[in-house]
Amino acid sequence: MKNTKRTLSMLLALLTVAAVTASCGGQTDAADAATDSADVTTAAVTEETNERERIREEVPADADYQGYEFRIQSRDADHHHKELTADAENGETINDAVYRRNTAVEEKLNIKVVPIYESEAPESNPIDILRRSIQAGDDYVDLALMHTIFGANLAADGLLLNWNDVEYVDFEKPWWNSNVTDELTVDGRVYLAVGDLCISAIDYAWSMVYNKQLAESYDLGDIYQLVVDGKWTVDTFNEMIGQASVDLNGDGKFDDQDQYGFTTHDNSAIVNWMFALDQKVTKTGADGLPELALNTERMASIVEKVDAVLHSGNQTFICTDKYNTSKNISHDLAVAGMFSEGKSLFAALRIYVIDNLRSMEANFGIIPFPKYDEAQETYYTHVDGHAPLMGLPKTLTDTTRAGVIIECLNAESYRVCVPAMYDIVLTEKFSRDEMSVKMLDLILAGRTQNFGYVYEGSTGMQWTLTNLMKQNSTNFASYYRGKEKAAIKHYNEIIEAHKNIE
């Protein structure tokens, strides 16, 4: 968890800068106040940059791999192209950051980064190709950026290397997501990981946005500060959205022509509530092995709380599959459309969808999903399963070389690409000040996965809440009883498969 602590330490430093500036500015006129504000923003960004530059990868200074082509398998889609490929700088923020990252590592280690993109028609195709190559003993790639669920299948079948055996990969560094590593470690071994090389692991993280004008009109106070103070809870959220439903056209019914407190869809957006409210499908037992952990009083309470959010009065508009089909639009764009039209106080969106709000007239803010209560220490969020997890094929010929290259690519991404992603998200409707940076920091620091979700297969226990909400049911006990036996059997099989990996 060191990366989370380091992020929070940086944020405390930024708050100190802001506090000192504010305490000295009480007597200034408007022009001086504007200058002070600009100074705070500059100080915040400079502090963040310095922090990222200060932490360095610990690899041999004289590493020289004589032009080695380091091959990375990925998927043939725009999200995944952008995290690996940039032929030249062209003024586009992410392209230029990826180009600078690749060039810096290539020159440092005397290598060439060579992406290999495989078609997702069908979606399992890249993993099927990787599986066949490993089983045939082919030296196909050095690293694979895999669809989360399909990658898990490969790991369970013993076709990936243990990251803990790879020299120079340091999971204590901030460019690795230690939440994910901890969750996916089984009996001291971990076959799937995610680092800042995987830019799309930012894109696919869940967040909330809120309409600042509507929040002000309902006198909701400083929501950013509520988050910082640890008081942003699901109960507080539910109280806020209950105030904002309005029959705009006065026709006596609520549909997509009216205003709501919250807009969401009923797919993976609901899955994220279990992560956000810190209820895991599995947890690591005293023996170091995962065990089913869903049947808790907390989970029963979560079902009630999320049901209240979604189904109380007319406070929430749910973009169902039926609605999305009728509009011939994706569930993400359906939610973004309602919010951008000013018809929702809050909305649940994956980060990459925020780009669709640029034409919105009102200003909006980005915040994490709420916590279960104030006792929950961290704001958590889920990274959608389409995002990549990193795996090393068992056919890898030189793990030390791979470790050095991978560590450098992730470290340089931390220094160059992640700030570029911040620039993309925090532009136009945001000022890139210490509070907006803080919100995105909290969201990204809270990204996590769960063994139960990654390896759930057909049991679908991570979809418990989603399925209940689609059925408009709060009968968790009955639902769980019907699934428990098959789930335990499935997870035990996955655990045994891991224990039997040589």
Residue pairs with C-beta under 8 A, 6 or more apart in sequence:
1 178
1 179
1 182
2 172
2 174
2 178
3 172
3 173
3 174
3 175
3 176
3 177
3 178
3 445
4 178
4 179
4 378
4 445
4 446
6 51
6 55
6 174
7 174
7 441
7 445
8 445
10 47
10 48
10 51
10 441
11 434
11 438
11 441
13 47
13 51
14 43
14 44
14 47
14 48
14 434
14 437
14 438
15 434
17 40
17 43
17 44
17 47
17 434
18 40
18 44
18 434
21 36
21 39
21 40
21 43
22 36
24 36
25 32
25 33
25 36
28 36
37 433
40 433
40 434
41 431
41 432
41 433
41 434
44 433
44 434
44 437
45 432
45 437
48 419
48 437
49 419
52 414
52 415
52 418
52 419
53 415
55 173
55 174
55 411
55 414
56 411
57 168
57 170
57 173
57 407
57 408
57 410
57 411
58 168
58 170
58 407
59 168
59 404
59 407
59 408
60 404
63 108
63 109
63 404
64 109
64 110
65 109
65 110
65 111
65 401
65 405
66 110
67 110
67 111
67 112
68 110
68 111
68 112
68 401
69 111
69 112
69 114
70 111
70 112
70 113
70 114
70 142
70 143
70 402
70 405
71 114
71 115
71 116
71 140
71 141
71 142
71 143
72 84
72 113
72 114
72 115
72 116
72 141
72 142
72 143
72 144
72 145
73 116
73 118
73 126
73 129
73 130
73 140
73 141
73 143
73 144
73 145
73 146
74 80
74 81
74 83
74 84
74 115
74 116
74 117
74 118
74 126
74 144
74 145
74 388
75 117
75 118
75 119
75 120
75 126
75 145
75 147
75 388
76 117
76 118
76 119
76 120
77 120
79 200
79 203
79 204
79 352
80 117
80 145
80 200
80 388
81 115
81 117
82 94
82 95
82 98
82 199
82 200
83 98
83 145
83 197
83 198
83 199
83 200
83 417
84 98
84 102
84 113
84 115
84 145
85 98
85 115
86 95
86 96
86 98
86 99
86 102
87 99
88 99
89 95
89 96
89 99
89 100
90 96
93 420
93 423
93 424
94 199
94 417
94 420
94 421
94 424
96 420
97 416
97 417
97 419
97 420
98 199
98 417
100 416
101 409
101 412
101 413
101 416
101 417
102 113
104 412
104 416
105 111
105 113
105 405
105 408
105 409
105 412
106 112
106 113
108 408
109 404
109 405
109 408
111 405
113 409
116 141
118 125
118 126
118 129
119 125
119 126
120 126
123 147
123 150
124 147
124 150
126 144
126 146
126 147
126 150
127 146
127 147
127 150
127 151
127 153
127 154
129 140
130 140
130 141
130 144
130 146
130 154
130 159
130 393
131 154
131 157
131 159
133 140
133 141
133 393
133 395
134 140
134 154
134 159
134 393
134 394
134 395
135 159
137 395
138 395
139 395
139 397
140 393
140 395
141 393
142 392
142 393
142 396
142 402
142 405
143 390
143 391
143 392
143 402
143 406
144 151
144 390
144 391
144 392
144 393
145 197
145 198
145 388
145 389
145 390
146 154
146 192
146 388
146 389
146 390
146 391
147 385
147 386
147 388
148 192
148 383
148 385
148 386
148 387
148 388
148 389
148 449
148 454
149 385
149 454
151 192
151 388
151 389
151 391
152 192
152 389
152 454
152 455
154 160
154 391
155 191
155 192
155 391
155 498
156 455
156 494
156 497
156 498
157 497
158 394
158 497
158 500
158 501
158 502
159 393
159 394
160 191
160 192
160 391
160 392
160 393
160 394
161 191
161 391
161 392
161 393
161 394
161 396
161 399
162 189
162 190
162 191
163 169
163 171
163 181
163 190
163 191
163 193
163 392
164 188
164 189
164 190
165 399
166 392
166 399
166 400
166 402
166 403
166 406
167 399
167 400
167 403
167 404
168 400
168 403
168 404
168 407
169 176
169 403
169 406
169 407
170 176
170 407
171 178
171 181
171 193
172 178
173 407
173 410
173 411
173 414
174 414
175 195
175 196
175 410
175 411
175 413
175 414
176 193
176 194
176 195
176 196
176 410
177 193
177 194
177 195
177 201
177 447
177 448
179 380
179 446
179 447
179 448
179 449
180 192
180 193
180 194
180 383
180 389
180 447
180 448
180 449
181 190
181 193
183 448
183 449
183 450
183 451
183 454
184 190
184 191
184 192
184 193
184 449
184 451
184 454
185 284
185 288
186 288
186 289
186 290
186 451
186 495
186 498
186 499
187 288
187 289
187 498
187 499
188 288
189 498
189 501
191 391
191 498
192 389
192 390
192 391
192 454
193 389
193 390
194 201
194 383
194 387
194 388
194 389
194 390
194 449
195 390
195 406
195 409
195 410
195 413
196 410
196 411
196 413
196 414
196 417
196 418
197 390
197 406
197 409
197 410
197 413
198 387
198 388
198 389
198 390
199 413
199 417
199 418
199 421
200 352
200 387
200 388
201 383
201 387
201 388
201 447
202 351
202 418
202 421
202 444
203 350
203 351
203 352
203 387
204 350
204 351
204 352
204 383
204 384
204 386
204 387
205 350
205 351
205 381
205 382
205 383
205 384
205 387
205 443
205 444
205 447
206 268
206 269
206 272
206 275
206 276
206 348
206 349
206 350
206 351
206 369
206 381
206 382
206 383
206 384
207 348
207 349
207 350
207 351
207 354
207 366
207 367
207 368
207 369
207 381
207 443
208 346
208 347
208 348
208 349
208 366
208 367
208 368
208 369
209 339
209 346
209 347
209 349
209 354
209 357
209 364
209 365
209 366
209 367
210 223
210 345
210 346
210 347
210 364
210 365
210 367
211 339
211 342
211 344
211 345
211 346
211 362
211 363
211 364
212 362
212 363
212 364
212 365
213 342
213 362
213 363
214 244
214 342
214 345
214 362
215 223
215 345
215 365
218 240
218 243
218 244
218 345
220 240
223 232
223 365
223 367
224 365
224 367
224 435
224 438
224 439
226 232
226 236
227 367
227 368
227 379
227 439
227 442
228 435
228 438
230 371
230 374
231 374
232 367
232 368
232 370
232 371
232 379
233 370
233 371
233 372
233 373
233 374
233 376
234 273
234 276
234 277
234 305
234 306
234 309
234 370
234 371
234 372
234 373
235 305
235 373
236 370
237 262
237 309
237 346
237 370
238 305
238 308
238 309
238 312
240 261
240 345
240 346
241 260
241 261
241 262
241 309
241 315
241 316
241 345
241 346
242 261
242 312
242 313
242 315
243 261
244 259
244 260
244 261
244 315
244 344
244 345
245 254
245 258
245 259
245 260
245 261
245 313
245 314
245 315
246 258
246 259
247 253
247 254
247 258
247 314
248 257
248 258
248 259
248 343
249 257
249 258
251 257
254 260
254 314
254 317
256 317
256 323
256 338
256 343
257 343
258 314
258 317
258 343
259 342
259 343
259 344
259 345
260 314
260 315
260 316
260 317
260 338
260 343
260 344
260 345
261 315
261 316
261 344
261 345
261 346
262 309
262 315
262 316
262 317
262 344
262 345
262 346
262 347
262 348
263 316
263 317
263 318
263 319
263 335
263 338
263 339
263 343
263 344
263 346
263 347
263 348
264 270
264 310
264 316
264 317
264 318
264 319
264 335
264 347
264 348
265 318
265 319
265 320
265 324
265 331
265 332
265 334
265 335
265 348
266 318
266 319
266 320
266 321
266 466
266 469
266 470
267 321
267 331
267 466
268 382
268 384
268 385
268 466
269 331
269 335
269 348
270 306
270 310
270 465
270 466
270 469
271 382
271 453
271 462
271 463
271 465
271 466
272 348
272 369
272 381
272 382
273 302
273 306
273 369
273 465
274 280
274 281
274 299
274 302
274 462
274 464
274 465
275 369
275 380
275 381
275 382
275 448
275 450
276 368
276 369
276 370
276 371
276 379
276 380
276 381
276 382
277 298
277 302
277 305
277 306
277 370
277 371
277 372
277 376
278 298
278 371
278 372
278 376
278 378
278 380
279 294
279 296
279 298
279 299
279 302
279 372
280 293
280 294
280 450
280 452
281 292
281 293
281 294
281 450
281 451
281 452
281 453
281 456
281 461
281 462
282 290
282 291
282 292
282 293
282 294
282 450
282 451
282 452
282 491
283 290
283 291
283 293
284 290
284 291
284 451
285 291
289 495
289 499
290 451
290 452
290 491
290 495
291 491
292 452
292 461
292 484
292 487
292 488
292 491
293 452
294 452
294 461
294 464
294 480
294 487
295 480
295 484
298 372
299 464
299 476
300 476
300 477
301 372
302 372
302 465
303 465
303 468
303 474
303 476
304 474
305 372
306 465
306 469
307 468
307 469
307 472
307 474
309 315
309 316
310 316
310 318
310 469
311 469
311 472
317 338
317 343
317 344
319 331
319 334
319 335
319 338
321 331
323 334
324 330
324 331
324 334
327 334
329 337
332 349
332 350
332 353
332 356
333 353
333 356
335 347
335 348
335 349
335 353
336 347
336 349
336 353
336 354
336 356
336 357
337 356
338 344
338 347
339 347
339 349
339 357
339 360
339 364
340 356
340 357
340 359
340 360
342 360
342 361
342 362
348 369
350 384
351 425
351 443
354 366
354 425
355 424
357 364
357 429
358 428
358 429
360 429
363 429
364 429
365 430
365 436
365 439
366 425
366 426
366 430
366 436
366 439
366 440
366 443
367 439
367 443
368 379
368 380
368 381
368 439
368 442
368 443
368 446
369 379
369 380
369 381
370 379
371 378
371 379
378 445
378 446
379 442
379 443
379 446
380 446
380 447
380 448
381 443
381 446
381 447
381 448
382 447
382 448
382 449
382 453
383 447
383 448
383 449
385 453
385 454
389 449
389 454
390 406
392 399
392 402
396 402
418 444
422 432
422 437
422 440
423 432
425 440
426 432
426 436
426 437
426 440
430 436
450 462
452 461
452 462
452 491
453 462
455 491
455 494
456 462
456 487
456 490
457 490
457 494
458 490
459 483
459 486
459 487
459 490
459 491
460 467
460 483
461 483
461 487
464 476
464 479
464 480
464 483
467 479
468 474
468 475
468 476
468 479
473 479
